[in-house]
Amino acid sequence: MGSQVDESLRALLEGDLQQYPERTAVLDEQGWNAFGELVGSAFHRAVGQRFLPGQDRAEIAKFVEEAGKPYVGTPVEIDSASGEALVHSVLGDTSTVADVLERFDEPDLARIELVLLRRLISDAGLTGDAFEKFLEDSGSDARPWSGEDKPAADAAS
């Protein structure tokens, strides 16, 4: 991933999430693509580590509500139903995610995922080397989708 994208994600996960509008305002279209894929990859990985397919809906709703509570009334406030739909979609239940994808653009989806991702990382106790490994693995997972994983032969042509 591009260093600007990596640094933005790291800063938002470790620092003040309320800097989201400023941190992401500098991203161009390619940067947004890479950032969105990196956040999505990390979100998918963290949800899969925390929850199982078929997880109790009430437990997921409680998690989303608690994760979003610190951001109520701020620029990064999330819609709980949308957050729940995103978690359920990672777990294989896509019945409610289409509405979310229609209602929100990429910056909004990334914002929702970041709020939940911060809580997932905190709850998992990912710090130090474990946090670095998580980010590295998420970046590796995201590369093919962000257009940054071109084989050397393609790059030379």
C-alpha positions in Angstrom: 0.0 0.0 0.0 1.1 3.5 -0.5 2.8 5.0 2.5 0.3 7.9 2.7 -2.6 5.4 2.8 -0.8 3.2 5.4 0.1 6.2 7.5 -3.5 7.5 7.4 -5.0 4.2 8.5 -2.4 3.8 11.3 -3.0 7.3 12.5 -6.8 6.8 12.6 -6.6 3.5 14.3 -4.1 4.6 16.9 -5.0 8.3 17.3 -8.0 10.5 17.1 -10.6 9.1 14.7 -12.2 12.5 14.7 -9.3 13.6 12.3 -10.9 11.3 9.7 -12.2 14.2 7.5 -8.8 15.9 7.5 -6.8 12.7 7.1 -8.8 11.6 4.1 -9.3 14.9 2.4 -5.9 14.7 0.8 -6.6 11.3 -0.9 -7.1 11.3 -4.7 -9.1 8.7 -6.5 -6.3 6.1 -6.5 -5.6 6.9 -2.8 -9.3 6.4 -2.0 -9.3 3.1 -3.8 -6.2 1.9 -1.8 -7.5 3.3 1.5 -11.0 1.8 1.0 -9.5 -1.6 0.2 -7.1 -1.5 3.1 -9.8 -0.5 5.6 -12.1 -3.1 4.1 -9.5 -5.8 4.3 -8.7 -5.0 7.9 -12.4 -4.8 8.8 -13.0 -8.2 7.1 -10.1 -9.8 8.9 -11.0 -8.4 12.4 -14.7 -9.3 12.1 -13.8 -12.8 11.1 -11.5 -13.1 14.1 -14.2 -11.8 16.5 -17.5 -13.3 15.2 -18.6 -16.5 13.7 -21.1 -17.0 10.8 -24.6 -17.3 12.4 -23.5 -15.2 15.4 -26.4 -14.0 17.6 -27.8 -10.8 16.0 -28.3 -9.2 19.5 -24.6 -9.7 20.3 -23.6 -7.9 17.0 -26.1 -5.1 17.6 -24.7 -4.6 21.1 -21.1 -4.6 19.8 -22.0 -2.0 17.1 -23.8 0.2 19.6 -21.0 0.2 22.1 -18.4 0.8 19.3 -20.3 3.8 18.0 -21.2 5.3 21.4 -18.1 7.5 21.8 -18.7 9.1 18.4 -22.4 10.1 18.8 -22.8 13.8 17.8 -19.4 13.9 16.1 -18.4 14.0 12.4 -17.6 10.3 12.6 -20.9 9.2 14.1 -22.2 6.0 12.6 -25.6 4.6 11.7 -25.9 1.5 13.9 -28.1 -0.5 11.5 -25.6 0.1 8.7 -22.7 -1.0 10.9 -24.6 -4.2 11.8 -25.3 -4.9 8.1 -21.6 -4.5 7.3 -20.7 -7.0 10.1 -23.3 -9.5 9.0 -22.2 -9.2 5.4 -18.6 -10.2 6.4 -20.2 -13.2 8.1 -22.0 -14.3 5.0 -25.5 -12.7 5.6 -25.8 -10.1 2.8 -29.6 -9.7 3.1 -29.3 -6.1 4.6 -26.1 -4.8 3.1 -27.5 -3.7 -0.3 -29.3 -0.8 1.2 -26.2 0.3 3.0 -24.1 0.2 -0.2 -26.7 2.3 -2.0 -27.0 4.9 0.8 -23.4 5.5 1.5 -20.4 6.3 -0.6 -16.9 4.9 -0.1 -15.8 7.6 2.5 -18.9 6.9 4.6 -18.4 3.1 4.4 -14.8 3.4 5.4 -15.7 5.7 8.3 -18.3 3.2 9.6 -15.8 0.3 9.2 -13.1 2.3 11.0 -15.2 3.0 14.0 -16.0 -0.7 14.3 -12.4 -1.7 13.5 -11.0 0.4 16.3 -13.2 -1.4 18.7 -12.5 -4.8 17.2 -8.7 -4.2 17.5 -9.1 -2.9 21.1 -11.2 -5.9 22.1 -8.7 -8.3 20.5 -5.9 -6.6 22.5 -3.9 -6.1 19.3 -0.9 -4.0 20.2 2.8 -3.9 19.4 3.9 -6.7 17.1 0.4 -8.2 16.9 -1.0 -4.9 15.7 1.8 -4.6 13.2 1.3 -8.1 11.9 -2.5 -7.4 11.6 -1.8 -4.3 9.5 0.7 -6.1 7.4 -1.6 -9.0 6.7 -4.5 -6.7 5.9 -2.3 -4.8 3.5 -1.3 -8.0 1.8 -4.9 -9.1 1.5 -5.9 -5.7 0.0 -3.1 -5.3 -2.6 -4.8 -7.4 -5.4 -8.0 -5.3 -5.1 -6.3 -1.9 -4.9 -4.4 -2.2 -8.1 -1.1 -2.1 -6.3 -0.2 -5.8 -6.7 0.8 -5.8 -10.4 3.3 -8.6 -11.4 6.7 -7.3 -12.4 6.1 -8.5 -16.0 3.0 -6.3 -16.2 4.8 -3.3 -14.8 7.6 -3.6 -17.4 5.2 -3.7 -20.4 
